[in-house]
Amino acid sequence: MRDKIAKLIDHTLLKPESTPADVKALIEDASRLGTFSVCVSPSQLPVEVPEGLKVATVVGFPSGAVKSSIKAAEAAQAVKDGADEVDMVINIAFAKDHEWDALEADIKAVRDAIPGTLLKVIIESAALTDEEIVHACRASEAAGADYVKTSTGFHPAGGASVEAVKLMRETVGDRLGVKASGGIRTGEAAVAMVEAGASRLGLSASEQILGEL
């Protein structure tokens, strides 16, 4: 179980005060732990990683409340700087206002800017109703996303929940991946997210969690 979980982890460091030395330590830890990737802020790119370790970054983070064109430009620059995967934050106001066409366009702007790059869409599930979660997942799929993701980990409404992961998986089926992220701090919680349907985990406490497993 420990190795299975490790291969699902985006080992994450997104604190705004993180330094290049912190990122270097993150990469060393990820390599030692055997995680799938590291996830760092776009300003930290490019980074050197050992062969086999992917690099992910975030776009429109953490609020999502920037123009779609800015998110698209940020994503394109991140890929130019070596990102293998991009996790974008939706404009949450579009979801709360049920502006589903606008939400789909927001996501598609980023999708079109980085063709061929794996795109995860952070819907901030704790801030949404079940109905809004379903619609946000559908908009993500329609826009060409590869994954839907629960949370930034920075929203006051909270992070990932088993219930949200289940609902997201039911909505996207096996067509998209589901990433659980935000507030997952124990091995038990990580396993529960996978059992609920998560195919990727965004974790900052990777070493502690894998140690428990």
C-alpha positions in Angstrom: 0.0 0.0 0.0 2.8 2.4 0.9 4.4 2.2 -2.6 1.0 2.4 -4.3 0.2 5.6 -2.5 3.6 7.1 -3.1 3.2 6.8 -6.9 0.0 8.8 -6.7 1.5 11.8 -4.8 2.2 15.3 -6.1 4.7 16.2 -3.3 3.7 19.8 -2.8 5.3 23.1 -1.6 3.2 26.2 -2.3 3.8 28.4 0.7 4.5 31.9 -0.7 7.6 32.2 1.6 9.2 29.1 0.2 12.7 29.6 -1.1 14.7 27.9 -3.8 16.5 26.0 -1.0 13.1 24.8 0.2 12.3 23.6 -3.3 15.6 21.8 -3.6 14.8 20.0 -0.3 11.4 19.1 -1.6 12.8 17.5 -4.7 15.3 15.5 -2.7 12.5 14.3 -0.4 10.3 13.4 -3.4 13.1 11.4 -5.0 13.8 9.6 -1.7 10.1 8.9 -1.1 9.3 7.8 -4.6 6.5 10.2 -5.3 5.0 10.8 -8.7 5.9 14.5 -8.9 6.7 17.7 -7.1 4.3 20.6 -7.3 5.9 24.1 -6.9 4.9 27.7 -7.5 5.5 28.9 -11.1 8.1 31.5 -9.9 10.3 28.6 -8.8 10.6 27.2 -12.3 12.7 25.9 -13.9 13.9 23.2 -11.5 16.2 20.3 -11.9 14.7 16.9 -11.0 16.0 13.4 -11.3 14.8 11.3 -14.2 11.3 10.0 -13.7 10.1 12.7 -11.3 7.5 15.0 -12.9 7.2 18.7 -12.3 3.8 20.3 -11.7 2.9 23.9 -11.0 -0.2 26.0 -10.3 -1.9 28.7 -12.3 -4.3 31.4 -11.1 -3.3 30.3 -7.6 -4.8 30.4 -5.1 -7.9 32.5 -5.7 -8.6 31.8 -9.4 -10.0 35.4 -9.6 -7.8 36.6 -12.5 -8.6 37.0 -16.1 -8.6 33.9 -18.2 -6.0 35.4 -20.6 -3.6 35.9 -17.6 -4.1 32.2 -16.5 -3.4 31.1 -20.1 -0.3 33.2 -20.3 0.9 32.0 -16.9 0.3 28.4 -18.0 2.2 28.8 -21.3 5.1 30.3 -19.5 5.2 27.5 -16.9 5.3 24.9 -19.6 8.1 26.8 -21.3 9.9 26.8 -18.0 9.7 23.0 -17.7 6.4 22.2 -16.1 5.0 18.7 -17.1 1.6 19.4 -15.5 -0.5 22.4 -14.7 -3.0 22.7 -11.9 -5.3 25.7 -12.6 -7.8 27.3 -10.2 -11.2 28.1 -11.7 -12.9 31.4 -11.3 -15.0 30.3 -8.4 -17.5 33.2 -8.8 -18.5 31.6 -12.1 -19.4 28.4 -10.3 -21.3 30.2 -7.5 -23.2 32.3 -10.0 -23.9 29.2 -12.2 -22.2 30.8 -15.2 -21.2 27.5 -16.7 -20.4 28.7 -20.2 -18.1 31.3 -18.7 -16.5 28.7 -16.4 -15.9 26.3 -19.4 -14.4 29.2 -21.3 -12.1 30.0 -18.4 -10.7 26.5 -18.4 -10.6 26.2 -22.2 -8.4 29.3 -22.4 -5.7 27.5 -20.3 -6.3 24.2 -22.2 -5.7 25.9 -25.5 -2.5 27.6 -24.2 -0.9 24.3 -23.3 -1.9 21.6 -25.8 -0.4 18.3 -24.9 0.3 19.2 -21.3 -1.6 17.4 -18.5 -4.2 19.9 -17.1 -5.8 19.6 -13.7 -8.7 21.9 -12.8 -9.0 23.0 -9.1 -12.7 23.5 -8.4 -12.4 24.4 -4.7 -15.0 21.8 -3.8 -15.5 22.8 -0.2 -16.8 26.2 -1.4 -19.4 24.6 -3.7 -22.7 22.8 -3.3 -23.0 19.2 -4.7 -24.8 20.5 -7.7 -22.1 23.1 -8.4 -19.4 20.4 -8.0 -21.1 18.3 -10.6 -21.5 21.2 -13.0 -17.9 22.3 -12.5 -16.6 18.8 -13.3 -18.8 18.7 -16.4 -17.4 22.1 -17.5 -13.9 20.9 -16.9 -14.4 17.8 -19.0 -16.1 19.8 -21.8 -13.1 22.2 -21.9 -10.7 19.3 -22.3 -9.2 18.9 -18.8 -7.4 15.8 -17.9 -8.2 15.9 -14.1 -10.5 17.6 -11.7 -9.0 18.5 -8.3 -10.7 19.2 -5.1 -8.9 22.1 -3.5 -6.0 24.6 -3.3 -5.6 24.0 0.4 -5.7 27.7 0.9 -9.5 28.4 0.9 -11.1 29.0 4.3 -14.0 26.7 3.4 -11.6 23.7 3.7 -9.9 21.1 1.6 -10.6 17.7 0.3 -13.4 15.5 1.6 -14.3 11.9 0.9 -17.8 12.9 -0.1 -16.5 15.4 -2.7 -14.1 13.0 -4.2 -16.8 10.3 -4.5 -19.1 12.8 -6.2 -16.4 14.0 -8.6 -15.5 10.4 -9.5 -19.1 9.6 -10.1 -19.4 12.7 -12.4 -16.3 12.1 -14.5 -16.3 8.3 -14.5 -13.1 6.9 -15.8 -12.8 9.6 -18.4 -10.8 12.0 -16.2 -8.5 11.7 -13.2 -9.6 13.0 -9.8 -7.0 14.6 -7.5 -7.7 15.0 -3.8 -5.7 17.8 -2.3 -6.0 20.1 0.8 -5.9 19.0 4.4 -4.8 15.4 3.9 -2.4 14.8 6.8 -2.7 11.1 7.8 -2.2 7.8 6.1 -5.7 6.8 6.9 -7.1 10.0 5.2 -4.9 9.4 2.1 -6.1 5.8 1.7 -9.7 6.9 2.2 -9.4 9.4 -0.6 -8.0 6.7 -3.0 -10.8 4.4 -2.0 -13.3 7.1 -2.7 -11.9 7.5 -6.3 -8.9 9.7 -6.2 -6.2 8.8 -8.7 -3.8 11.5 -7.6 -3.0 13.0 -4.2 -1.7 16.5 -3.5 0.3 16.3 -0.2 2.7 18.4 1.7 2.9 15.9 4.6 4.1 13.1 2.2 6.8 11.8 4.5 4.6 11.5 7.6 1.8 9.9 5.6 4.0 7.4 3.9 5.7 6.6 7.2 2.3 5.7 8.6 1.7 3.3 5.8 
